[in-house]
């Protein structure tokens, strides 16, 4: 029997999640990311589980589903999903500046105001275009 996926889309509006964040800076950063991702993807933000705002969805090889791109405004740092592993990803991440780190499939940003907004916009745009089912062969 296949394991049940725990992180799935919910009916909670992303703005409600962001408004509930304890830290004012993280609320503001979350709102800015919500606006940027929505503008770039032209897709509505959807809560995935209690803390991930995702855009689009794709089927995983493991049989689950996951957002094409997304973010979470966590206490210690911002977690951005779906932005790594594409052609030019490393180049675009380097252009961000600021304090960033990478995990398995995640880009971590300590403070949004320390990274280049145009570079972040380009990275999200590129990643959305390259995402599953979108990249040109």
C-alpha positions in Angstrom: 0.0 0.0 0.0 1.4 3.4 -1.0 2.0 6.0 1.7 -0.6 8.8 2.0 0.7 12.2 1.1 0.5 14.6 4.1 0.9 17.9 2.4 -2.1 18.6 0.1 -4.0 21.7 -1.1 -6.4 23.1 1.4 -9.3 25.6 1.2 -7.5 28.1 3.5 -6.8 31.4 1.7 -3.1 32.2 1.5 -3.8 35.7 2.9 -5.3 34.2 6.0 -2.1 32.1 6.6 0.1 35.2 6.0 -2.1 37.4 8.3 -1.6 34.8 11.1 2.2 35.0 11.1 3.5 36.2 14.4 6.4 38.2 12.9 5.5 41.5 11.1 8.5 41.3 8.8 7.6 37.7 7.7 4.0 38.8 7.1 5.2 41.6 4.9 7.7 39.3 3.1 5.0 36.7 2.6 2.6 39.2 1.1 5.3 40.5 -1.2 6.1 36.9 -2.3 2.4 36.1 -2.8 2.1 39.2 -5.1 5.3 38.4 -7.0 4.4 34.7 -7.6 0.8 35.4 -8.5 1.9 38.1 -11.0 4.6 35.9 -12.6 2.5 32.7 -12.8 -0.9 34.2 -13.4 -2.2 31.4 -11.2 -3.9 31.7 -7.8 -1.9 30.9 -4.7 -3.2 27.8 -2.9 -2.3 26.7 0.6 -0.6 23.3 0.7 -0.8 22.0 4.2 -0.6 24.6 7.0 2.4 26.6 5.7 3.2 26.4 2.0 1.7 28.7 -0.6 1.9 26.9 -3.9 1.2 27.9 -7.5 0.1 25.3 -10.1 0.5 21.6 -9.4 2.3 18.6 -10.9 2.2 14.9 -10.4 5.3 13.5 -8.8 7.0 10.3 -10.0 6.2 8.9 -6.5 2.5 9.3 -7.3 1.8 12.4 -5.2 1.2 16.0 -6.2 3.2 19.1 -5.5 3.1 22.8 -6.5 5.2 23.8 -9.5 6.5 26.8 -7.5 5.8 28.1 -4.1 7.1 29.4 -0.8 6.7 29.3 3.0 7.3 32.2 5.3 8.9 30.3 8.1 10.2 31.8 11.3 13.9 31.4 10.6 13.9 32.0 6.9 11.8 32.0 3.7 11.6 28.6 1.9 11.1 28.8 -1.8 10.1 25.7 -3.8 10.5 24.7 -7.4 13.2 27.2 -8.3 16.2 24.8 -8.4 17.3 22.2 -10.9 16.4 24.0 -14.1 18.8 25.2 -16.8 20.3 28.5 -15.6 19.0 28.0 -12.0 22.4 28.3 -10.4 23.2 31.5 -12.4 19.9 33.1 -11.4 20.3 32.1 -7.8 23.8 33.6 -7.7 22.3 36.9 -9.1 20.0 37.2 -6.0 22.8 38.3 -3.7 22.0 38.3 0.0 22.1 35.4 2.4 20.8 32.3 0.6 21.2 28.6 1.1 20.0 25.5 -0.8 18.5 22.3 0.5 17.0 19.4 -1.4 14.6 21.2 -3.7 14.5 24.3 -1.6 16.1 27.8 -1.8 16.3 29.5 1.6 16.4 33.3 1.9 17.1 34.9 5.3 15.6 38.3 4.5 13.7 39.3 1.3 15.0 42.9 1.4 18.6 41.5 1.1 18.0 39.9 -2.3 17.6 41.5 -5.7 13.9 41.7 -6.5 14.5 41.7 -10.3 16.7 38.6 -10.0 14.1 36.9 -7.9 11.4 37.8 -10.4 13.5 36.4 -13.2 14.2 33.2 -11.2 10.5 32.6 -10.5 9.6 33.4 -14.1 12.2 31.0 -15.5 11.3 28.3 -13.0 7.6 28.5 -13.8 8.3 28.3 -17.5 10.7 25.4 -17.0 8.4 23.6 -14.6 6.9 20.1 -15.2 4.9 20.0 -18.4 6.0 23.5 -19.4 9.6 23.3 -20.7 10.1 23.2 -24.5 11.9 20.0 -25.6 
